């Protein structure tokens, strides 16, 4: 399986929602809910500074009894950020999310954030590739393979 991240981004689209480090955690939670996503890149001065996720909220705000309307994203965001490039393979990305126990990977090209992929995107890509392989093998076995 040699599919790369750029293929996922082509299928998924290029929309990236982000939050500023000085935004309140509450503002970030509202954006997560509005966009129906589980994580947001944190952008400071045009650069990726961190990641904010539902997990960050649950573990660093809710369980500690802090107020999401007063706490800033910068205080709880994950940083430094583990990133991938469009040239990374799906397999490489799966190893990264598994090894680091993360669910979202920002995709960077040089210093530019070009996308965000989730573990769900990776699993869907793997399932699609396996379905295609199964179809090819079925065609081969039944004699319907291309000549």
TAPEGI-V965551 format. One record per residue. N is the residue number from 0. BURIAL is 1 if it has 24 or more other ideal C-beta (glycine too) atoms within 12 Angstrom, else 0. Layout:
n=N burial=BURIAL
n=N burial=BURIAL
//
This chain:
n=0 burial=0
n=1 burial=0
n=2 burial=1
n=3 burial=1
n=4 burial=1
n=5 burial=1
n=6 burial=1
n=7 burial=1
n=8 burial=1
n=9 burial=0
n=10 burial=0
n=11 burial=0
n=12 burial=0
n=13 burial=0
n=14 burial=0
n=15 burial=1
n=16 burial=1
n=17 burial=1
n=18 burial=1
n=19 burial=1
n=20 burial=1
n=21 burial=0
n=22 burial=1
n=23 burial=1
n=24 burial=1
n=25 burial=0
n=26 burial=1
n=27 burial=1
n=28 burial=1
n=29 burial=0
n=30 burial=1
n=31 burial=1
n=32 burial=0
n=33 burial=0
n=34 burial=0
n=35 burial=0
n=36 burial=1
n=37 burial=1
n=38 burial=1
n=39 burial=1
n=40 burial=1
n=41 burial=1
n=42 burial=1
n=43 burial=0
n=44 burial=0
n=45 burial=0
n=46 burial=0
n=47 burial=1
n=48 burial=1
n=49 burial=1
n=50 burial=1
n=51 burial=1
n=52 burial=1
n=53 burial=1
n=54 burial=0
n=55 burial=1
n=56 burial=1
n=57 burial=0
n=58 burial=0
n=59 burial=1
n=60 burial=1
n=61 burial=0
n=62 burial=0
n=63 burial=0
n=64 burial=0
n=65 burial=0
n=66 burial=0
n=67 burial=1
n=68 burial=0
n=69 burial=0
n=70 burial=1
n=71 burial=1
n=72 burial=1
n=73 burial=1
n=74 burial=1
n=75 burial=1
n=76 burial=1
n=77 burial=1
n=78 burial=0
n=79 burial=0
n=80 burial=1
n=81 burial=1
n=82 burial=1
n=83 burial=1
n=84 burial=1
n=85 burial=1
n=86 burial=0
n=87 burial=1
n=88 burial=1
n=89 burial=1
n=90 burial=0
n=91 burial=1
n=92 burial=1
n=93 burial=1
n=94 burial=0
n=95 burial=1
n=96 burial=1
n=97 burial=0
n=98 burial=0
n=99 burial=0
n=100 burial=0
n=101 burial=1
n=102 burial=1
n=103 burial=1
n=104 burial=1
n=105 burial=1
n=106 burial=1
n=107 burial=1
n=108 burial=0
n=109 burial=0
n=110 burial=0
n=111 burial=0
n=112 burial=1
n=113 burial=1
n=114 burial=1
n=115 burial=1
n=116 burial=1
n=117 burial=1
n=118 burial=1
n=119 burial=0
n=120 burial=1
n=121 burial=1
n=122 burial=0
n=123 burial=0
n=124 burial=1
n=125 burial=0
n=126 burial=0
n=127 burial=0
n=128 burial=1
n=129 burial=0
n=130 burial=0
n=131 burial=0
n=132 burial=0
n=133 burial=0
n=134 burial=0
n=135 burial=0
n=136 burial=0
n=137 burial=0
n=138 burial=0
n=139 burial=0
n=140 burial=0
n=141 burial=0
n=142 burial=0
n=143 burial=0
n=144 burial=0
n=145 burial=0
n=146 burial=0
//
